Amino acid sequence: MVDFEGVLAKHRFKYKKAFGQNFIFDADLLDEIAEAGGADGKCVVEIGAGAGTLSRAIAARAKSLCAFEIDETLFPILDETLGEFGNVRLFSNNVLELGAETVDMLIGEPYIVIANLPYYVTTPMIFLFLKSQLCGSVTCLVQKEVADRICAVSGGDFGALSASVQAVAKPTRIRDIKSWDFTPMPEVDSTLIRLDKLPGAELTDELDIFIKQCFAQKRKTVVNNLTTAGINKSDITNALSSLGHTASARAEELGADGLKRLAAALGRA
């Protein structure tokens, strides 16, 4: 058992709010996250290795762990907390700057993501891996309200974020995690979610943009939103009709699958 807080104190580590650093030290909870993500025998990518708390739980189960951490003051700490594992590779790269294609090249084989994501990069990081050709699933901690939106299938929480994620992945809520389970304690509770990519699915930039256009103004119809975006009105109404929808349909009425099929019908997938 590693005394993480003792190691952090020894290295005089100071938490950096700019990096969204909120660590979990509960060993049982960390192992639960690694198990829920399906780490056993897999190649796993972790974003924000921190002090290596979740990294250890993953490495104990995984075939290999590729952990990214941009705070280089944590590397001496990670050398100490992860030193016993021969299946761990550490990267100092900013994944958002690398992009999905470069990350795929670095990893070089099919992988899954398990991460305690910094809140400020949650959405762009999820979208990056949904655009990956090698990533099979993303299991991560997000703000509870973000989880509500990602997993919503109807109602006020269902929007562009919900539709873009669900067009290419099946979201599952694993469990809520209270703010006091983190150090330092954030202002909001979190939710552990798992996004399993649908077979052969990949979120293209074109599909992502199209879905955002459909939700540009939620109270407006898909026809009005897409016409404003420069798509021919008759093409939109014909495509909607072929999918069994009227010209008065709003984006949330089509759902994620309907929007994906509409994009395909209009050559925007």
N, C-alpha and C positions, 0 to 999 in steps of 0.2 A: 504493500500500500504506500503510495507516494504522498508525502505531506506537501501538497501543492502550495498552500498558503505560506508554509515555512520556506519553500524554495523561492517564492516570489519575494518574500521579505529579505531573504539572504542576498538576492540580486538587486534589492532596493527598487523593485518595479513599481511604477506609478501608473494607474489606469488612465487611459487617454480617451476622453469623451469624443474627440474628433474621429476616433476609429470605432466608436460604438462598442467598446469593450465591456461586456457583462458576462462573467464566467459562471459556470455551474461546477460545484465541487461534490455534490451528492453522487457517490459511486453507483448506487442502485439506479438512480434516475438516468445517469449517463449510459449505463449498460442497457437500460430500457430503450433509450433513443437509438443506440447502435443496433439493437435487435429489431426494433420497429422498422428501421431503414433497410434491413435485409443485408447486413454487412457480412454475414457468414460466407467465407470462401470467395468473396467478390473483390474486384478492384474498386476501391472507394476513393472519391475525391472529397476533401473537406475544405471549406472556405472559412478562414479565420480560425487557425489552429489555437490561438491564444496561448495558454500555459500548457496545452496538451492534455487537458482533462478529458474531453470527448475523444481526442485522438487516441489515447490509450485504450479506451473502451472499444473503439473501432479496430485498432491494430490487433487487439487480442482475438478478434473474430475474423478479420478480413484476410484475403490472400495478399493484398498489398494496399497501402494507403499513400495517396499523393495529397499532402497537406499544404495549403497556401496560407501564408501569413505576411502581411505588408509591414508590420511593426518589427523592425529588425532588432529592437532591444529585447524581444522575446526569444531570439534564437539561442542564446546561451542557456536560457531556461528550458527550451524545448530539447536541447542537446542532453540536458540532465534528466528531464521527465520521460523522454522517449528513447534514451540511449540503449536500452536493453532490447529494442525491437529492430530486427534486421529487415523488416518489410515496409519501412517508412521512408518516403522521399519528401523532403521539405523544399518548398519553392517560395521565393520572396516576391514573385510577380503579382501585379494587380490584375486579377482575372478579367475585370471589366475592360481594361485596356488591351488585353490580349485578344479577346473575342472567342467565340465558340470554336471556330475552325482551328485556331492556334492551340487552344486548350486540348482539343481532340488530338492534334499532332503530338503534343507533349506527352499525353497519357498513352496514346498508341494502341489502345485496346478498349473494348466495351467496358463501361464503368457506371457506377451509381454515385449520387451525391448525398452525403449526410453532413449537415452543418447546423451550427448555432449562428445563423447569419446576423451580422450587424443590421439593426433595423433600417438604417439609411440606404442600404443597398439591396434590400429584400426583393423588390419587384424587378429591377434590372437584372439581378443575378438569376432569379428564377427564369426570366425570359431568355437569358443567354443560354441556359442549359436546355430549355425547351427547343432551342434552335440548333442544338448539337445533334450530330449524326451518331455519336457513340454513347451518349448518356441515356440510360434506360429508366431511371427514376430519380426524383429529388425529394429527400426527406429533410425538412428543416423547421426550425423554430421561427415563427413570425409573430408580429403583434396580433392579438386576438381579433381585432377589427379587420385586419387584412385577411386572416383566415376566413372570417365570415364572408367576405367579398369573393374570395377565390372559390369557396365551396358552394356559394349560393346558386340555386337553379331557377329561382323566380323572386319576385318582390323587389324591394328597393335596393337590396345589396347586389342584385344581379346587374352587371354592367360589362364594360369592355374588358376589364381584368378577368372577370369570371369566364366570359366567352372565349377569350384568347387562350386561357389555360385549358379550359375544358374541350376546346376544339382539337387538342392534340394529347391531352392527358386526363386520367381519371383521378380526381382529388379525393383524399380520405383524411378526415380529422382523426388523429390518434388520441390526443388528450390535451387538456389545458394545463398550463404550468404557471404557478403564481409568481408574482414579481419578487417575492422574498426568497425564491429558490436561486436567485442570481446575486452575484457580487461584482460591482456595486448594484444595488437594487434599482431597476428601472421604474418608470412612473406607471407603466401599464403591464397587464398580464400578457402571457404569450400562449400560443397554441402550436403543438407539434402536428405538422401535416405531412402527408406523403402524396406525391404526384407521380403516378405510374404512366409513362408514355404509352400511347396507343400504338399497336403494331404498325410499323412503317410511317408513323406520324412525325412530322417536323414542322415547327412553327416558322414559316417563312416570313421575311420582312413584309412581303406584299400582303399576306393574309392578316398579319398583325395590324398593318395600316388600314386595311379594308374594314376590319371589325371596329377599330376606333372611329372610322368615318361613319359607320352605321349608328354609333352611339354618340355622335358629335353633340346632338341635343336630344336627350332621352325622351322628351315629350313629343318630338317630331317623328313622323313616319320614316321608315327606311328609305322610301322613295325621295322624300324631301332632303334628307341628310345626304344621300348619295348623289342626288342631282346637284346639290350645292358643291359637292366634291368634284363635279365635272363629268359624271357618268350619265350617259344618255337615258332620259326618263323612260322612253318606251322599252329600252333594253331591260331596265330594272323591273318594270311592271310585268313584262313577258316572263322574265326569269322567276319572279315571285309567283306568278300564275302557274308556271310549270311545276313549282314545288308545293302548290296547294294553298297559297297565301294570297290575300287581297292586297290591293294597292294601299290600303289604310293600315297595314301591319306595321307595328313598331319592332325594334330590334329585339327587345326582351321576349316578344311573342314567338320569335323564330327559335330562340335558344341557341346554344353553342353549335350543335350539329346543323341546324337549319341555316345559320349564318355561314358555316363552312361550305355547305352545299350551294348557297347563293353565290358565294365568292367563286366557286368552281364554275357555276353557270355563267358568270360574268367574266370569266378568265382572269380572276384576281387571286387565285389560290397559289 
